[in-house]
């Protein structure tokens, strides 16, 4: 059964695991409800797993553009800040993963894409230290902070 993400009372941050192996961090409702044009047109969110700070999980089955974010002064002064599409996702509930499995999923991503997390991707010691830092976290908020993922919009 699918429901609209806008009907869910998410606990932030939310970690998002895309089907192409990326990890995203969503810190606010605004970030969850907006996305870049390339992300929307490519369907990158389809199949993405969401895990919120309370440990609940969902999978995105579709994304609908429902409008554009409110007009802001920054849109006048810079072409670098276009108005982003406002979206809603249809999601299906998944079993809640235990925290250790979320940590392990992050570590598997780090093994696959060390350049996303290490200054020197070929440095095994640096990668091992980063993974140890992830495994030492005790909450989703700590895990999110240890990842240090920036929000971005393409």
KAFENLIN-V608107 format. One record per pair of residues at least 12 apart in sequence whose C-alpha atoms are under 10 Angstrom apart, sorted by the first residue. I is the first residue (numbers start at 1). J is the second residue. D is the distance in Angstrom with one decimal. If there is no record, write none. Layout:
# KAFENLIN-V608107
I;J;D / I;J;D
This chain:
# KAFENLIN-V608107
1;90;9.7 / 1;91;8.4 / 1;92;6.0 / 1;93;7.7 / 2;58;9.5 / 2;59;9.3 / 2;60;9.0 / 2;61;8.0 / 2;62;9.6 / 2;89;9.6 / 2;90;6.0 / 2;91;5.2 / 2;92;4.6 / 2;93;7.4 / 3;58;9.9 / 3;60;9.8 / 3;61;9.7 / 3;89;8.3 / 3;90;5.5 / 3;91;5.5 / 3;92;6.5 / 3;93;8.3 / 4;60;9.5 / 4;62;9.5 / 4;63;9.5 / 4;64;9.9 / 4;88;6.7 / 4;89;5.7 / 4;90;4.5 / 4;91;6.1 / 4;92;8.8 / 5;32;9.0 / 5;33;9.0 / 5;58;9.1 / 5;60;8.7 / 5;63;9.7 / 5;87;9.6 / 5;88;6.2 / 5;89;5.3 / 5;90;6.0 / 5;91;6.2 / 5;92;9.2 / 6;29;9.1 / 6;32;9.2 / 6;33;8.2 / 6;87;9.3 / 6;88;6.4 / 6;89;7.6 / 6;90;8.8 / 6;91;9.9 / 7;88;9.7 / 7;90;9.9 / 8;91;9.8 / 9;29;9.8 / 9;52;9.9 / 10;28;9.4 / 10;29;8.4 / 10;32;9.8 / 10;51;9.3 / 10;52;6.3 / 10;53;8.0 / 10;54;8.2 / 10;56;8.6 / 10;57;10.0 / 11;27;9.3 / 11;28;9.3 / 11;29;9.7 / 11;51;9.3 / 11;52;5.6 / 11;53;5.3 / 11;54;6.0 / 11;55;8.8 / 11;56;8.9 / 12;25;9.2 / 12;26;7.1 / 12;27;5.7 / 12;28;6.6 / 12;29;8.3 / 12;32;10.0 / 12;51;9.4 / 12;52;6.0 / 12;53;5.5 / 12;54;8.2 / 12;140;8.8 / 12;141;7.9 / 12;144;9.9 / 13;25;6.7 / 13;26;5.6 / 13;27;4.7 / 13;28;7.2 / 13;29;9.6 / 13;51;8.6 / 13;52;6.1 / 13;53;5.6 / 13;54;9.2 / 13;140;7.2 / 13;141;6.4 / 13;142;9.8 / 13;143;9.7 / 13;144;7.1 / 13;145;9.5 / 14;26;5.0 / 14;27;6.6 / 14;28;8.7 / 14;29;10.0 / 14;32;8.8 / 14;49;9.9 / 14;50;6.4 / 14;51;5.5 / 14;52;4.2 / 14;53;6.1 / 14;54;9.1 / 14;55;9.2 / 14;56;9.6 / 14;57;9.4 / 14;140;8.1 / 14;141;8.9 / 14;144;8.3 / 15;27;9.0 / 15;49;8.1 / 15;50;5.8 / 15;51;5.3 / 15;52;6.4 / 15;53;8.2 / 15;55;10.0 / 15;57;9.6 / 15;102;9.2 / 15;106;9.7 / 15;140;8.2 / 15;141;9.7 / 15;143;9.3 / 15;144;7.4 / 15;149;9.8 / 16;45;9.0 / 16;48;6.4 / 16;49;5.5 / 16;50;4.6 / 16;51;6.5 / 16;52;8.7 / 16;57;9.6 / 16;58;9.6 / 16;59;9.4 / 16;60;9.9 / 17;45;9.1 / 17;47;8.8 / 17;48;5.5 / 17;49;5.1 / 17;50;6.6 / 17;51;8.5 / 17;59;9.4 / 17;105;8.9 / 17;106;8.8 / 17;109;9.3 / 18;44;7.1 / 18;45;6.5 / 18;46;8.0 / 18;47;6.8 / 18;48;4.4 / 18;49;6.6 / 18;50;8.9 / 18;59;9.8 / 18;60;9.6 / 19;44;7.7 / 19;45;8.1 / 19;46;7.9 / 19;47;6.1 / 19;48;5.8 / 19;49;8.2 / 20;44;8.2 / 20;45;9.9 / 20;47;9.6 / 20;48;9.0 / 21;48;9.5 / 21;106;9.8 / 21;108;9.5 / 21;109;6.6 / 21;110;9.7 / 21;112;8.2 / 21;113;8.4 / 22;48;9.5 / 22;106;9.6 / 22;109;7.5 / 22;110;9.8 / 22;112;10.0 / 22;113;8.7 / 22;116;9.2 / 23;48;9.5 / 23;49;9.6 / 23;50;9.9 / 23;105;9.8 / 23;106;7.8 / 23;109;7.9 / 23;110;9.7 / 23;116;9.7 / 23;147;9.3 / 23;149;8.1 / 24;48;9.8 / 24;50;9.3 / 24;144;9.5 / 24;147;9.8 / 24;149;6.8 / 24;150;8.0 / 24;151;7.2 / 24;152;9.0 / 25;50;9.5 / 25;51;9.9 / 25;52;9.8 / 25;144;7.0 / 25;145;9.5 / 25;147;8.9 / 25;148;8.8 / 25;149;6.2 / 25;150;7.2 / 25;151;6.5 / 25;152;9.5 / 26;50;9.5 / 26;52;9.1 / 26;144;9.3 / 26;149;9.2 / 26;150;9.0 / 26;151;7.0 / 26;152;9.9 / 27;52;10.0 / 27;141;9.8 / 27;144;9.3 / 27;150;9.7 / 27;151;8.2 / 30;69;8.9 / 30;86;8.7 / 30;87;9.9 / 31;86;9.5 / 31;151;7.8 / 31;152;9.1 / 31;153;9.2 / 32;86;9.0 / 32;87;8.1 / 32;88;8.3 / 32;89;9.2 / 33;65;9.4 / 33;66;9.5 / 33;68;9.9 / 33;69;8.9 / 33;84;9.6 / 33;85;8.3 / 33;86;5.4 / 33;87;5.1 / 33;88;6.2 / 33;89;8.5 / 34;65;9.0 / 34;66;9.9 / 34;67;9.5 / 34;68;8.2 / 34;69;7.3 / 34;83;9.4 / 34;84;6.1 / 34;85;5.6 / 34;86;4.6 / 34;87;5.7 / 34;88;8.4 / 34;153;8.5 / 35;65;9.5 / 35;68;9.9 / 35;69;9.9 / 35;83;9.9 / 35;84;6.2 / 35;85;6.1 / 35;86;7.0 / 35;87;7.2 / 35;152;8.5 / 35;153;5.8 / 35;154;7.4 / 36;82;9.2 / 36;83;9.2 / 36;84;6.0 / 36;85;6.9 / 36;86;9.4 / 36;152;8.2 / 36;153;4.5 / 36;154;4.3 / 37;82;9.7 / 37;83;9.8 / 37;84;7.2 / 37;85;7.1 / 37;153;7.9 / 37;154;6.0 / 38;153;8.4 / 38;154;5.4 / 39;153;7.8 / 39;154;6.1 / 40;63;7.7 / 40;64;8.7 / 40;65;8.1 / 40;85;8.3 / 40;87;8.7 / 40;154;8.9 / 41;63;10.0 / 43;62;8.4 / 43;63;7.8 / 44;63;9.6 / 45;59;9.2 / 45;60;6.6 / 45;61;8.3 / 45;62;7.8 / 45;63;7.3 / 45;89;8.7 / 46;59;8.1 / 46;60;5.4 / 46;61;5.5 / 46;62;5.8 / 46;63;7.1 / 46;89;8.9 / 46;90;9.5 / 46;91;9.4 / 47;59;5.9 / 47;60;5.2 / 47;61;5.9 / 47;62;8.2 / 47;91;9.2 / 48;60;5.4 / 48;61;8.1 / 48;62;9.8 / 48;91;9.4 / 49;61;9.7 / 49;91;9.1 / 49;92;9.6 / 49;93;9.7 / 49;94;8.6 / 50;91;9.1 / 50;93;9.5 / 50;94;9.2 / 51;94;9.3 / 51;96;8.1 / 51;97;8.2 / 51;99;10.0 / 51;102;8.4 / 51;140;8.9 / 52;96;9.6 / 52;140;7.6 / 52;141;9.4 / 53;99;9.8 / 53;139;7.5 / 53;140;5.1 / 53;141;6.5 / 53;142;9.8 / 53;143;9.7 / 53;144;9.3 / 54;96;9.2 / 54;99;9.8 / 54;139;8.9 / 54;140;7.7 / 54;141;9.7 / 55;95;9.4 / 55;96;5.8 / 55;97;6.6 / 55;98;7.2 / 55;99;7.2 / 55;102;9.0 / 55;139;9.3 / 55;140;7.8 / 56;93;8.2 / 56;94;7.7 / 56;95;7.4 / 56;96;4.9 / 56;97;7.4 / 56;98;9.4 / 57;91;9.6 / 57;92;8.7 / 57;93;6.2 / 57;94;5.2 / 57;95;6.4 / 57;96;5.4 / 57;97;7.2 / 58;90;9.6 / 58;91;5.9 / 58;92;5.4 / 58;93;4.4 / 58;94;5.0 / 58;95;8.1 / 58;96;8.6 / 59;89;9.4 / 59;90;8.5 / 59;91;5.3 / 59;92;5.3 / 59;93;6.6 / 59;94;6.8 / 60;88;9.9 / 60;89;6.3 / 60;90;5.9 / 60;91;4.4 / 60;92;6.7 / 60;93;9.1 / 61;89;7.3 / 61;90;5.6 / 61;91;5.5 / 61;92;7.0 / 62;88;8.5 / 62;89;5.7 / 62;90;5.2 / 62;91;7.2 / 62;92;9.9 / 63;87;6.6 / 63;88;5.9 / 63;89;4.4 / 63;90;6.3 / 63;91;8.9 / 64;85;9.6 / 64;86;8.5 / 64;87;5.5 / 64;88;5.4 / 64;89;6.2 / 64;90;8.0 / 65;85;6.3 / 65;86;5.9 / 65;87;4.4 / 65;88;6.6 / 65;89;8.8 / 66;85;7.5 / 66;86;5.7 / 66;87;5.4 / 66;88;6.9 / 67;83;10.0 / 67;84;8.7 / 67;85;5.8 / 67;86;5.1 / 67;87;7.1 / 67;88;9.8 / 68;82;9.9 / 68;83;6.3 / 68;84;5.7 / 68;85;4.3 / 68;86;4.9 / 68;87;8.3 / 69;82;9.5 / 69;83;5.8 / 69;84;5.6 / 69;85;6.1 / 69;86;5.6 / 69;87;9.4 / 70;83;7.4 / 70;84;8.8 / 70;85;9.7 / 70;86;9.2 / 71;83;6.8 / 71;84;9.6 / 81;153;9.8 / 84;153;8.4 / 84;154;9.5 / 99;135;9.7 / 99;137;9.5 / 99;138;8.1 / 99;139;7.6 / 99;140;7.8 / 99;143;9.7 / 100;134;10.0 / 100;135;7.7 / 100;136;10.0 / 100;137;9.6 / 100;138;9.2 / 100;139;9.9 / 102;134;10.0 / 102;135;9.7 / 102;140;8.8 / 102;143;9.3 / 103;131;8.8 / 103;134;6.4 / 103;135;6.0 / 103;136;9.1 / 103;137;8.4 / 103;138;9.7 / 103;139;9.8 / 103;140;9.0 / 103;143;7.7 / 104;131;9.0 / 104;134;8.7 / 104;135;7.7 / 106;131;8.5 / 106;134;7.9 / 106;135;9.3 / 106;143;9.2 / 106;147;8.8 / 107;127;9.4 / 107;128;9.5 / 107;130;8.8 / 107;131;5.9 / 107;132;9.0 / 107;134;7.4 / 107;135;8.2 / 108;131;9.3 / 110;127;7.7 / 110;128;9.6 / 110;130;8.6 / 110;131;7.5 / 110;147;9.9 / 111;124;9.8 / 111;127;7.9 / 111;128;9.4 / 111;131;8.9 / 114;126;9.5 / 114;127;6.8 / 114;130;9.7 / 115;127;9.4 / 116;147;9.7 / 116;149;9.2 / 117;130;7.6 / 117;131;9.5 / 117;147;7.6 / 117;148;8.6 / 117;149;9.0 / 118;130;7.7 / 130;146;8.5 / 130;147;8.7 / 131;146;9.7 / 131;147;9.7 / 133;146;7.0 / 133;147;9.0 / 134;146;6.4 / 134;147;7.4
